[in-house]
Amino acid sequence: MDRLDKFINNRSAVLAAALWLVILAAGAAVSWFGTAALADRIITDQNNAVIAAVGGGKFGTLPDDADIDAGLELLAPFGVTADLSPRYAAQWAPMRSSIFGIAFTAIAVIDTLWFAAALCLLFRTYDSMEEIRNCCISIAEDLTKRCPLNNSPDSCEHRLAESINTIAVRVDHLNADLNRSHREVRDFLTDFSHQLKTYLAVIRLNCDMLTEIDSLSAERRQQLADEMQSGLDAMEELVRESLKLARLDAGAVEYNMELSSIADTCSLVLRRLDPLLRQKGISASADIPDDAVMLHDRIWLCEAIENIIKNSVDHSCCSEITIALKAQHGLTTLVIEDNGKGIPQNAIPGLFHRFSRKSGSTGLTSTGVGMSIAYKIIRAHGGEIMVYSSENTGSRFELGFLMNDRIPVK
């Protein structure tokens, strides 16, 4: 955009030009009427000086009233009176024109200098705005770019560029979050479809065997049917757990946080898992004081603890699981420990990732999202999960919460 376009297409420049013309017109009007009064005063003073000189006054001194009266008496026959208008003097019009020219020229010069300075400042501002506009276009194409902060920190251009950079940083972070969410959704769908294909492959194979092989015994047919039912149950569990994880990821879960007994919560978990534990031959116990309470959502915290215990049941080949509560170093820690075969150190970092089922799983009953669900629930309660384990030594999961969330029951 050249300077003529900047002048024509910007209201501020046009308004400045209009104001310049208005000031010129007002200056001309004020000068014209003001110079008439000034010319009147000058001619009147000159006439009084001449009249005083005629009346006997001395040249070079201020006219005296007595000399002026004496001069008027002498000049009365010539029509000179005290109320004679100075505008009848021949030199009045030229004098007024000279004074008007000087006054209007001074006003016009000052006004024009102001207008030129205003245009320079406006064009400088337009150049800064154009530079910021180009920066915005560059940022739209590449969110890592920023507007240069070349002006004074107190200038509007500097503050505007700073605000745009702040917005660019936030948009860049938002874009990174969106890209991460996109990758997570893509990975989730990939893993989810892989899990479903595993179950569907078993069901399809068993279905083909049931329909195509006539020589199958009744016992074998029942076995295949049971395997198909187990696969359907696993698919149902996978869908239910995946939807639950999706709700947690989206922040769509509303927690009902209440101060309630953590001992009752852990007892509820063990009662719900009792059939599975008895089937696996695993003993489980909870050593928690009855007066220990904690701010938590009982339903969701039960879910988290249950998933951690299920992970031990499915993967650790343990025979004993214990739950204990300890308070130290400003933390209330819920400890879940088993005596199983442990977790390899290289597998611990990915333990809470989606569909990170260990190769040692005892069947298709594990959905692979339980530990991820547990991690998100614990974090939502303001806690952290620490894992201590190595091969053949068992595993210990420590769920740490702030001490001020635990008070004695009264």
C-alpha positions in Angstrom: 0.0 0.0 0.0 1.6 3.3 -1.1 1.2 6.6 0.7 -1.7 7.9 -1.5 -3.6 4.7 -0.8 -2.9 5.0 2.9 -4.1 8.6 2.8 -7.3 8.0 0.8 -8.3 4.7 2.4 -7.8 5.7 6.0 -10.3 7.8 7.8 -7.8 9.3 10.3 -5.7 10.8 7.4 -8.8 12.2 5.7 -10.0 13.7 9.1 -6.6 15.2 9.6 -6.8 16.9 6.2 -10.3 18.1 6.9 -9.2 19.5 10.2 -6.3 21.2 8.5 -8.7 22.9 6.1 -11.1 23.9 8.9 -8.3 25.4 10.9 -7.1 27.4 7.9 -10.7 28.7 7.3 -11.1 29.5 11.0 -7.7 31.2 11.0 -8.6 33.2 8.0 -11.9 34.4 9.5 -10.3 35.2 12.9 -7.5 37.0 11.1 -9.8 39.0 8.9 -12.0 40.3 11.7 -9.2 40.6 14.2 -7.0 42.6 11.9 -9.9 45.1 11.3 -10.0 45.9 15.0 -6.2 46.1 15.1 -6.1 48.4 12.1 -8.7 50.6 13.8 -6.6 50.9 16.9 -3.4 51.6 15.0 -5.0 54.3 12.8 -6.7 55.9 15.8 -3.4 56.1 17.6 -1.7 57.6 14.6 -4.5 60.2 14.2 -4.3 61.1 17.9 -0.5 61.6 17.5 -1.0 63.9 14.5 -3.8 65.8 16.3 -1.7 66.2 19.4 1.2 67.5 17.4 -1.1 70.1 15.7 -2.3 71.1 19.2 1.3 71.7 20.4 2.4 68.3 21.5 5.9 67.1 21.0 6.8 64.5 18.4 8.0 61.2 20.0 6.0 61.5 23.1 2.7 59.9 23.9 -0.3 62.2 23.0 -1.7 64.2 25.8 -5.4 64.7 26.2 -4.9 68.5 26.4 -2.9 68.5 23.2 -5.5 66.4 21.5 -8.3 68.7 22.5 -6.3 71.7 21.3 -5.6 70.0 18.1 -9.3 69.1 17.5 -10.2 72.8 18.0 -7.7 73.9 15.4 -8.8 71.2 13.0 -12.5 71.5 13.5 -12.9 73.8 10.5 -11.6 71.0 8.4 -14.2 68.5 9.6 -11.9 66.6 12.0 -13.8 65.5 15.2 -13.2 63.1 18.0 -15.7 60.6 16.8 -14.3 60.4 13.3 -14.0 56.8 12.2 -10.4 55.6 11.5 -11.6 53.6 8.5 -12.0 56.9 6.5 -8.2 57.1 6.6 -6.6 56.2 3.3 -3.9 54.0 4.9 -6.5 51.9 6.9 -7.2 49.3 4.1 -3.6 48.7 3.1 -2.6 48.4 6.8 -5.4 45.9 7.4 -4.3 43.8 4.4 -0.7 43.8 5.6 -1.6 42.7 9.1 -4.1 40.1 7.7 -1.4 38.7 5.4 1.1 38.4 8.3 -1.4 36.8 10.7 -2.9 34.4 8.2 0.5 33.4 6.9 1.6 32.6 10.5 -1.5 30.6 11.2 -1.2 28.7 7.8 2.5 27.9 8.4 1.8 26.6 12.0 -1.3 24.6 10.8 0.6 23.1 7.8 3.5 22.1 10.0 1.1 20.4 12.4 -0.7 18.7 9.4 2.7 17.4 8.0 3.8 16.1 11.4 0.4 14.4 12.0 0.6 12.8 8.6 4.2 11.6 9.3 3.0 10.0 12.6 0.0 8.5 10.9 2.0 7.0 8.1 4.5 5.7 10.6 1.6 4.1 12.6 0.2 2.7 9.3 3.6 1.2 8.5 3.7 -0.5 11.9 0.1 -1.7 11.4 1.1 -3.1 8.0 4.1 -4.9 9.6 1.8 -6.4 12.3 -0.7 -7.4 9.6 2.1 -9.2 7.7 3.2 -10.9 11.0 -0.4 -12.1 11.6 -0.4 -13.6 8.1 2.9 -15.3 8.8 1.7 -16.6 12.2 -1.5 -18.0 10.5 0.9 -20.0 8.2 3.4 -20.9 10.9 2.3 -20.7 14.5 5.9 -20.7 15.7 6.5 -17.2 14.3 6.1 -14.0 16.4 5.7 -10.3 15.8 8.8 -8.2 16.5 8.6 -5.8 19.4 10.5 -2.9 17.9 8.6 0.1 19.4 8.7 1.6 22.8 7.1 -0.8 25.4 4.5 1.9 26.2 3.5 2.4 22.5 0.2 1.0 21.2 2.0 -0.9 18.4 4.2 -2.6 21.0 1.3 -3.6 23.1 -0.7 -4.8 20.1 2.2 -6.9 18.9 2.7 -8.3 22.4 -1.0 -9.2 22.6 -0.9 -10.9 19.2 2.2 -12.9 20.3 0.3 -14.0 23.5 -2.7 -15.1 21.3 -0.2 -16.9 19.0 1.3 -18.8 21.9 -2.1 -19.9 23.2 -3.2 -20.9 19.7 0.0 -22.8 19.3 -0.6 -24.7 22.5 -4.2 -25.3 21.6 -3.0 -26.6 18.2 -0.5 -28.9 19.9 -3.3 -30.1 22.2 -5.6 -30.7 19.2 -2.9 -32.6 17.4 -2.2 -34.7 20.5 -5.9 -35.4 20.9 -6.1 -36.4 17.2 -3.2 -38.8 17.7 -4.7 -40.2 20.8 -8.1 -40.7 19.1 -6.4 -42.3 16.1 -4.3 -44.6 18.3 -7.3 -45.4 20.4 -9.4 -46.4 17.3 -6.5 -48.4 16.0 -6.0 -50.3 19.3 -9.7 -50.7 19.8 -10.3 -52.1 16.4 -7.3 -54.5 16.9 -8.9 -55.7 20.1 -12.2 -56.2 18.5 -10.7 -58.1 15.6 -9.0 -60.5 18.1 -12.3 -61.3 19.7 -14.2 -61.5 16.3 -11.5 -63.8 14.9 -12.1 -66.3 17.7 -15.9 -66.0 17.3 -15.8 -66.4 13.5 -13.4 -69.4 13.7 -15.6 -71.2 16.3 -18.8 -70.3 14.3 -17.2 -71.8 11.1 -16.3 -74.9 12.9 -19.8 -75.3 14.3 -21.4 -74.8 10.9 -19.0 -76.6 8.6 -17.8 -79.6 10.7 -20.6 -82.1 11.2 -18.5 -84.7 13.1 -18.0 -82.5 16.2 -19.1 -84.1 19.4 -21.6 -82.5 21.6 -19.0 -81.7 24.2 -16.8 -80.0 21.6 -19.7 -78.0 20.3 -20.5 -76.9 23.8 -16.9 -75.9 24.3 -16.9 -73.8 21.1 -20.2 -72.2 22.1 -18.7 -71.3 25.5 -15.7 -69.8 23.8 -17.9 -67.7 21.6 -19.9 -66.5 24.6 -16.7 -65.7 26.4 -15.6 -63.6 23.4 -18.9 -61.8 23.3 -18.7 -61.1 27.0 -15.1 -59.8 26.4 -16.3 -57.6 23.6 -19.1 -56.1 25.7 -16.6 -55.5 28.5 -14.2 -53.9 26.1 -16.8 -51.5 24.7 -18.0 -50.6 28.2 -14.5 -49.9 29.5 -13.5 -48.0 26.4 -16.5 -45.8 26.7 -15.7 -45.2 30.3 -12.1 -44.3 29.4 -13.4 -41.9 26.7 -15.5 -40.1 29.3 -12.5 -39.7 31.5 -10.4 -38.5 28.6 -13.0 -35.9 27.7 -13.4 -34.7 31.3 -17.1 -35.6 31.2 -17.1 -37.4 34.6 -18.5 -35.5 37.6 -17.0 -36.7 40.8 -19.1 -36.7 44.0 -16.3 -36.0 46.4 -17.2 -36.7 50.0 -15.3 -37.4 53.3 -16.0 -41.0 53.8 -14.3 -44.1 55.3 -11.5 -45.4 53.1 -11.8 -48.7 55.0 -15.4 -49.1 53.8 -14.3 -48.3 50.2 -11.6 -51.0 50.2 -13.9 -53.5 51.9 -16.5 -52.9 49.1 -13.7 -53.6 46.5 -12.8 -56.9 48.1 -16.5 -58.0 48.3 -17.0 -57.2 44.6 -13.9 -59.1 43.6 -14.4 -62.0 46.0 -15.8 -64.5 43.3 -12.8 -63.8 41.0 -10.3 -64.1 43.8 -11.8 -67.4 45.1 -11.8 -68.7 41.5 -8.1 -67.9 41.2 -7.3 -69.1 44.6 -6.0 -65.7 45.8 -6.3 -64.4 49.3 -6.9 -60.7 49.8 -7.0 -58.6 52.9 -7.2 -54.9 53.9 -5.4 -53.5 56.9 -6.9 -50.0 57.3 -8.0 -48.2 60.5 -11.7 -47.8 60.8 -11.4 -44.1 61.7 -9.5 -43.2 58.5 -11.5 -41.0 56.1 -10.5 -39.4 52.9 -12.1 -37.0 50.5 -13.0 -39.1 47.5 -15.8 -40.4 45.2 -16.4 -43.9 46.5 -17.7 -45.3 43.2 -14.9 -44.1 41.1 -12.1 -44.8 43.6 -13.5 -48.3 44.0 -13.2 -48.6 40.2 -9.5 -47.5 40.3 -8.5 -49.9 43.2 -10.5 -52.7 41.6 -8.7 -52.3 38.3 -5.3 -52.4 40.0 -6.1 -55.6 41.8 -7.6 -57.1 38.6 -4.2 -56.3 36.9 -2.4 -58.3 39.6 -4.9 -61.2 39.3 -4.6 -61.3 35.5 -0.9 -60.8 35.1 1.1 -61.5 38.2 0.3 -65.2 39.0 0.1 -64.1 42.7 -1.4 -66.0 45.6 -1.9 -63.0 48.0 -2.9 -59.4 47.7 -2.9 -56.9 50.6 -4.2 -53.4 51.0 -2.7 -51.1 53.7 -2.9 -47.4 54.6 0.1 -45.4 55.8 0.7 -41.7 56.5 4.1 -40.1 56.3 5.9 -37.2 54.8 2.7 -35.2 54.4 1.0 -37.9 52.4 -1.7 -40.4 52.9 -0.7 -43.5 50.9 -2.9 -46.5 50.0 -0.6 -49.4 49.3 -1.7 -52.4 47.2 0.8 -55.2 47.1 1.0 -58.7 45.7 3.5 -61.6 45.9 3.4 -62.4 42.2 6.1 -62.6 39.6 6.6 -58.9 39.4 6.8 -56.4 36.5 10.0 -56.0 34.3 11.5 -52.5 34.8 11.1 -51.7 31.1 7.4 -52.4 31.2 6.6 -50.1 34.1 6.6 -46.8 32.1 3.9 -48.1 29.7 1.9 -49.8 32.4 -0.8 -47.1 32.4 -1.0 -46.7 28.7 -4.2 -47.8 26.9 -4.2 -51.4 25.6 -0.8 -52.1 27.2 -1.8 -55.7 28.3 1.2 -57.8 29.2 2.1 -60.8 27.3 1.7 -62.8 30.5 -2.1 -62.4 30.6 -4.0 -65.5 31.4 -6.7 -65.1 28.8 -8.8 -62.7 26.8 -10.6 -61.3 29.8 -8.3 -58.3 30.2 -9.5 -55.3 28.1 -6.1 -53.5 28.3 -7.6 -50.1 29.5 -8.2 -50.8 33.2 -4.8 -49.4 34.4 -5.3 -46.3 32.3 -8.7 -45.8 33.8 -7.2 -46.3 37.3 -4.5 -43.7 36.6 -6.9 -41.0 35.4 -9.2 -41.6 38.4 -6.4 -41.3 40.9 -5.1 -38.1 39.2 -8.6 -36.7 39.3 -8.5 -37.2 43.1 -5.3 -35.2 43.3 -3.2 -38.3 43.8 -0.3 -40.0 42.2 0.5 -43.7 41.5 4.0 -45.0 42.2 4.9 -48.6 41.1 7.7 -50.6 42.8 8.4 -53.9 41.2 11.0 -56.2 39.6 10.8 -59.7 38.3 10.1 -62.5 40.8 9.7 -60.1 43.7 6.1 -59.1 43.5 4.6 -55.6 42.8 3.6 -52.7 45.1 1.3 -49.9 43.9 1.3 -46.8 46.1 -1.6 -44.4 45.7 -0.4 -41.1 47.4 -2.8 -38.4 48.4 -2.3 -35.1 50.3 -2.4 -35.5 54.1 -5.0 -32.8 54.5 -7.5 -35.0 52.8 -7.4 -37.4 55.7 -8.9 -36.6 59.2 -10.1 -38.9 62.0 -13.7 -39.8 62.1 -15.6 -38.2 65.0 
